[in-house]
Amino acid sequence: MRILILAKKFPYPLKEGEPIAISILCRELKRIGASLDLLVLNTSRHYVDPGKLPDEYNYFNRIWSVPCDTSITAAGALKSLVKGESYILSRFKSRKFSEKLAEVLQQNSYDIIQLETLFMAVYLDDIRTHSKSLICMRSHNVEHLIWERYAQTSKNLAKRWYLAYQARLLRKFETAMLPQYDLLLSISSNDLRIFSQMAPVKQALTAPVGIGLTRGLSGPTSAAEGTFKAGFIGAMDWRPNLDGVLWFLDEVWPKIRMSYSQVEFHIAGKSTPATLRERQGNGVFVHGEVEDSADFINQIAVLVVPLFAGSGIKIKVLEGMSLGKAVISTDIGFEGVGGEPGRHYLKAADAVEFKKALEFCLMQPSRVVEIGNNARSHTQENFDASIIARSVFDFFRKALEEKRKDA
């Protein structure tokens, strides 16, 4: 089975959700026997030199990289506003990428062309022009929902209007594209339900992000034993992450420190801005980008994920659970995870509930260990990367068999 992966982020380094999701599935598909090529829109914001991809993370026969400047500018935003098009999407439409895609498809034959995220759907017409391959959308999120939720959290009225407008444009495009995919991979059953309500879907499969379960556990420490470390890890150039952490520092952390001076809050993530680094002190430690997320998570007792915007499965939530940590987050943070609050994780909706959840972890360390163990078992049972990839491979194979019968 020959598969061409189209992506807007290079699947390395594995520092954030999208590259991790791409890399893990490609690794497992290759192990099953798929032959993979990669054509990546190597953006200015997330540019990676393909030559620096380590051999152990290279699952592709061939890699083509097309640089693209996706910088946000006032002129670009105004132009898209006048044209009535989504600026969020239009920044990823590249003439050079279209030309390279045409060249690749004219010189190679594929069974499946897999689009990683909605942003690659802007090239669907190019694919149809030059290929008869089955087109699969691998949706990482319900994209318009991210921006709808982000708009709702904005306190600036002009920004809220603009974000809501962009969300409407995204929803229109996302809805129009759904019937055009031959196949749809949804990252969660909840996302698939939303897609099915938006527009007809031909063939679909729920395929969560698989998690590798190779690390050992490090148990949490109680307040009585000394310092208690809570933490957050996530890319800070994704605005909901940064906004959530700043909210936590403003609304929750001062109240916790007032009663529990031994508690520390450790923050890690790439692209950490100066505004966040300046918040260090009063038990807050800002690490910036760390070499290994698992090592960081294993040094803390509880993972705190104060997310109020977003969609899809949050990979760092899954990673924390897979490492046996109790995770505190919102409904949005636990979307697609499954499990039960109080058994597999701790759910909080506002400052009062986040404070109560942290106090629970401080005062009942044995329950924290129990929740962490339950969380790890849950990820083992529901997010095994090899099992998920096998379901995807079989889904593709069945679709190809049906295509050959209809030919």
C-alpha positions in Angstrom: 0.0 0.0 0.0 1.5 3.3 -1.1 0.6 6.4 0.8 1.4 10.0 0.2 1.3 12.2 3.4 0.5 15.9 2.9 1.3 18.0 6.0 1.8 21.6 7.0 4.2 20.7 9.8 7.3 18.6 9.5 6.8 15.5 11.8 9.9 16.3 13.8 10.9 17.4 16.4 8.2 15.8 18.6 7.6 18.8 20.7 3.9 19.4 20.0 0.7 17.6 19.1 0.6 17.7 15.3 4.1 16.4 14.6 3.7 13.7 17.3 0.4 12.5 15.8 1.8 12.4 12.3 5.0 10.6 13.4 3.4 8.0 15.5 0.8 6.9 12.9 3.5 6.9 10.1 5.8 4.8 12.3 3.1 2.2 12.9 1.9 2.1 9.3 5.4 1.5 8.1 5.8 -1.4 10.6 2.6 -3.0 9.2 4.0 -2.8 5.7 2.8 0.5 4.1 5.2 2.5 1.9 5.1 6.2 2.8 6.2 9.4 1.1 5.9 12.9 2.6 5.3 16.2 1.0 5.4 18.9 3.6 4.6 22.6 3.5 7.5 23.8 5.6 6.2 27.0 7.1 8.3 30.0 8.3 6.8 29.6 11.8 7.7 25.9 12.2 10.5 25.4 9.6 12.6 22.3 10.0 15.6 21.3 7.9 14.6 17.9 6.5 18.2 16.9 6.6 18.1 17.0 10.4 15.5 14.3 10.6 17.1 11.4 12.6 17.1 8.1 10.9 15.1 6.5 13.7 12.3 9.0 13.0 12.4 8.8 9.2 9.5 6.5 8.1 9.5 7.8 4.5 11.0 6.6 1.3 11.0 10.2 0.0 10.5 13.6 1.5 9.8 16.7 -0.4 9.8 20.0 1.5 8.4 23.3 0.1 9.2 26.4 2.2 6.3 28.8 2.7 6.0 32.1 4.5 2.8 31.9 6.6 3.5 35.0 8.7 0.5 36.9 9.9 0.4 40.5 8.6 -2.1 43.3 8.9 -2.2 43.6 5.1 -2.9 39.9 4.6 -5.7 40.0 7.2 -7.2 43.0 5.6 -7.0 41.5 2.1 -8.7 38.3 3.2 -11.4 40.3 5.0 -12.2 42.2 1.8 -12.2 39.0 -0.2 -14.4 37.3 2.3 -12.1 34.3 2.7 -10.5 32.7 5.7 -7.2 34.2 6.5 -6.5 31.2 8.7 -6.7 29.0 5.6 -5.4 31.3 2.9 -2.0 31.6 4.5 -1.4 27.9 3.7 -2.2 28.1 0.0 1.1 28.2 -1.9 1.6 28.2 -5.6 5.0 26.5 -5.2 3.4 23.8 -3.2 0.7 23.3 -5.8 3.4 23.0 -8.5 5.4 20.5 -6.5 2.3 18.5 -5.6 1.4 18.3 -9.4 5.0 17.1 -10.2 4.9 14.4 -7.5 1.6 13.1 -8.5 2.5 13.0 -12.2 5.7 11.1 -11.5 4.3 8.7 -8.8 1.3 6.5 -8.2 -0.4 6.2 -4.8 -3.2 4.2 -3.3 -4.0 6.8 -0.6 -3.3 10.5 -0.3 -3.6 11.4 3.3 -4.2 15.1 4.2 -3.0 15.9 7.7 -5.5 18.6 9.0 -8.0 20.7 7.2 -5.4 23.1 6.0 -4.2 20.6 3.4 -7.7 20.5 1.9 -7.0 23.7 0.1 -5.1 21.4 -2.4 -7.9 19.0 -3.0 -8.7 20.3 -6.5 -5.0 20.0 -7.4 -5.0 16.3 -6.2 -8.2 15.5 -8.2 -6.6 17.1 -11.3 -3.5 14.9 -11.2 -4.4 11.7 -9.4 -7.1 9.1 -9.0 -5.9 8.0 -5.6 -8.4 7.8 -2.7 -8.2 11.0 -0.7 -8.3 10.6 3.1 -8.7 13.6 5.4 -7.1 12.9 8.8 -8.7 15.5 11.0 -6.8 16.4 14.1 -9.6 18.7 15.3 -12.9 20.2 14.4 -11.1 23.3 13.3 -13.9 25.9 13.3 -14.8 24.8 16.8 -11.3 25.8 18.1 -11.8 29.4 16.8 -15.4 29.6 18.0 -14.3 28.7 21.5 -11.3 31.0 21.3 -13.6 33.9 20.3 -15.8 33.2 23.3 -12.9 33.6 25.7 -11.6 36.9 24.2 -12.3 40.0 26.3 -11.5 42.3 23.4 -14.7 43.0 21.5 -13.0 43.7 18.1 -10.9 40.6 18.5 -13.9 38.5 19.5 -15.8 39.7 16.4 -12.9 38.9 14.1 -12.2 35.5 15.5 -15.9 34.6 15.4 -16.0 35.8 11.7 -13.0 33.6 10.9 -14.7 30.7 12.7 -17.8 31.1 10.5 -15.6 31.1 7.3 -13.8 28.0 8.6 -17.0 26.2 9.3 -18.3 27.0 5.8 -15.1 25.5 4.2 -15.0 22.6 6.6 -18.6 21.7 5.9 -18.1 22.0 2.1 -15.1 19.7 2.1 -16.6 16.8 4.1 -18.5 15.2 1.3 -15.5 15.5 -1.1 -13.2 13.2 0.9 -13.2 9.5 0.0 -12.2 8.7 3.5 -12.2 10.5 6.8 -10.1 9.7 9.9 -11.5 11.4 13.0 -9.3 11.7 16.1 -12.3 11.1 18.4 -15.8 9.8 18.3 -17.1 13.2 19.5 -15.4 14.9 16.5 -16.9 12.3 14.1 -20.3 12.9 15.5 -20.0 16.7 14.9 -18.7 16.1 11.4 -21.6 13.8 10.6 -24.0 16.5 11.8 -22.4 19.1 9.6 -22.5 17.3 6.2 -22.7 13.8 4.7 -19.5 11.7 5.1 -18.7 8.8 2.8 -16.5 6.5 4.8 -15.2 7.3 8.3 -13.2 5.8 11.1 -12.4 7.1 14.5 -8.6 6.7 15.0 -7.2 8.4 18.1 -3.6 9.4 18.5 -1.7 6.4 19.6 0.6 6.6 22.6 3.8 4.7 23.1 3.8 3.2 26.6 7.5 2.6 27.2 8.4 4.8 30.2 8.2 3.9 33.9 6.2 5.6 36.5 7.3 8.1 39.1 4.9 8.4 42.0 3.7 11.7 43.4 4.9 13.2 46.6 2.6 14.4 49.3 2.8 17.7 51.1 3.9 16.0 54.2 7.0 14.6 52.4 8.2 18.1 51.3 7.8 19.9 48.1 4.7 19.1 46.0 5.2 19.8 42.3 2.4 20.4 39.9 3.1 21.3 36.2 2.0 22.1 32.7 3.7 21.3 29.4 2.5 22.5 26.0 3.5 24.6 23.0 3.1 28.3 24.0 2.7 29.5 20.4 -0.7 27.9 20.5 -2.7 30.7 22.1 -5.2 28.6 24.2 -2.2 27.0 26.0 -0.7 30.4 26.9 -4.0 32.0 27.8 -4.9 29.0 30.0 -1.6 29.1 31.9 -1.8 32.8 32.4 -5.4 32.5 33.7 -4.3 29.8 36.1 -1.5 31.9 37.4 -3.9 34.9 37.9 -7.0 33.1 39.3 -5.8 29.9 41.0 -2.2 30.0 41.9 -2.2 32.9 44.5 -4.9 31.2 46.5 -3.0 27.8 46.5 0.3 29.4 47.6 -1.5 31.3 50.3 -2.4 28.1 52.1 0.4 25.7 50.8 3.8 27.3 50.6 5.5 24.0 49.8 3.7 23.7 46.4 5.5 24.5 43.2 4.1 25.0 39.7 6.5 24.1 36.8 5.8 25.3 33.3 7.5 23.9 30.1 6.9 24.4 26.4 8.5 25.7 23.3 8.1 29.4 22.2 7.7 30.6 25.8 7.2 34.4 25.6 8.8 36.9 27.9 5.4 37.7 29.4 5.3 34.2 30.8 9.0 34.0 31.9 8.4 37.2 33.9 5.9 35.3 36.0 8.6 33.2 37.6 8.7 33.4 41.4 6.3 32.6 44.3 6.7 28.9 43.6 6.4 29.3 39.8 9.2 27.9 37.7 9.3 28.6 33.9 11.5 26.1 32.1 10.8 27.0 28.5 11.4 24.2 25.9 12.6 20.9 27.5 14.5 18.1 25.8 12.1 15.3 26.8 8.5 15.9 27.8 8.2 12.5 29.5 11.2 13.3 31.7 9.6 16.6 32.7 6.2 15.0 33.4 7.9 12.3 35.5 9.3 15.0 37.8 5.9 16.3 38.8 3.1 14.9 40.9 0.1 16.3 39.0 -0.4 17.6 35.5 -2.5 20.7 35.3 -4.1 21.6 31.9 -6.3 24.7 32.1 -7.7 24.7 28.6 -10.8 26.7 27.7 -10.5 26.6 23.9 -9.5 23.9 21.4 -10.9 20.7 19.9 -9.8 17.1 19.4 -7.6 15.0 21.7 -4.9 16.8 23.7 -1.8 14.7 23.3 -0.1 16.0 26.5 -3.1 15.0 28.5 -2.8 11.5 27.1 0.9 11.5 27.6 0.5 12.5 31.3 -2.1 9.8 31.8 0.0 7.2 30.1 2.9 8.0 32.5 0.6 7.4 35.5 -0.1 11.0 36.4 -3.3 12.4 37.8 -4.4 15.1 35.3 -6.5 18.1 36.2 -8.3 19.7 33.3 -11.5 21.0 31.8 -14.2 19.3 29.6 -12.3 20.6 26.6 -9.0 19.2 27.9 -10.5 15.7 28.3 -12.5 15.7 24.9 -12.0 12.3 23.2 -10.2 10.8 26.2 -13.1 8.8 27.6 -12.8 7.4 31.1 -14.5 8.7 34.3 -13.9 11.9 36.3 -12.6 11.0 39.8 -11.4 7.6 38.6 -9.1 8.3 35.6 -8.6 12.1 36.0 -9.9 15.2 37.9 -12.2 17.6 36.1 -12.4 21.3 36.9 -14.4 24.1 35.2 -13.4 27.2 37.0 -10.9 28.7 39.5 -12.8 27.3 42.5 -12.8 23.7 41.1 -9.1 23.9 40.0 -8.2 24.9 43.6 -10.3 22.1 45.1 -8.7 19.6 42.7 -5.2 20.6 43.7 -6.1 20.6 47.4 -7.4 17.1 46.9 -4.1 16.0 45.4 -2.2 17.6 48.2 -4.2 16.0 51.0 -4.9 12.6 49.5 -1.7 11.3 47.8 -2.8 7.7 47.9 -5.8 8.6 45.8 -3.6 10.5 43.4 -1.5 7.4 42.9 -4.7 5.4 42.4 -6.0 7.8 39.8 -2.7 7.9 38.0 -2.6 4.1 37.8 -6.2 4.0 36.5 -5.2 6.6 33.9 -2.3 4.6 32.7 -4.4 1.4 32.4 -7.0 3.4 30.5 -4.5 4.7 27.9 -3.1 1.2 27.5 -6.5 -0.2 26.8 -7.7 2.6 24.4 -4.8 4.3 22.9 -2.3 1.6 21.9 -0.6 3.0 18.8 -0.1 -0.4 17.0 -3.8 -1.4 17.4 -5.0 2.0 16.1 -2.6 1.9 13.1 -3.8 -1.6 12.3 -7.4 -0.4 12.2 -6.4 2.4 9.9 -4.5 0.1 7.6 -7.5 -2.3 7.4 -9.8 0.6 6.8 -7.6 1.7 3.9 -7.4 -1.8 2.5 -11.1 -2.3 2.6 -11.7 1.0 0.8 -9.2 0.0 -1.9 -10.8 -3.4 -2.4 -14.2 -1.7 -2.9 -12.7 0.8 -5.3 -11.2 -2.1 -7.4 -14.6 -3.9 -7.4 -16.3 -0.7 -8.7 -13.7 -0.1 -11.4 
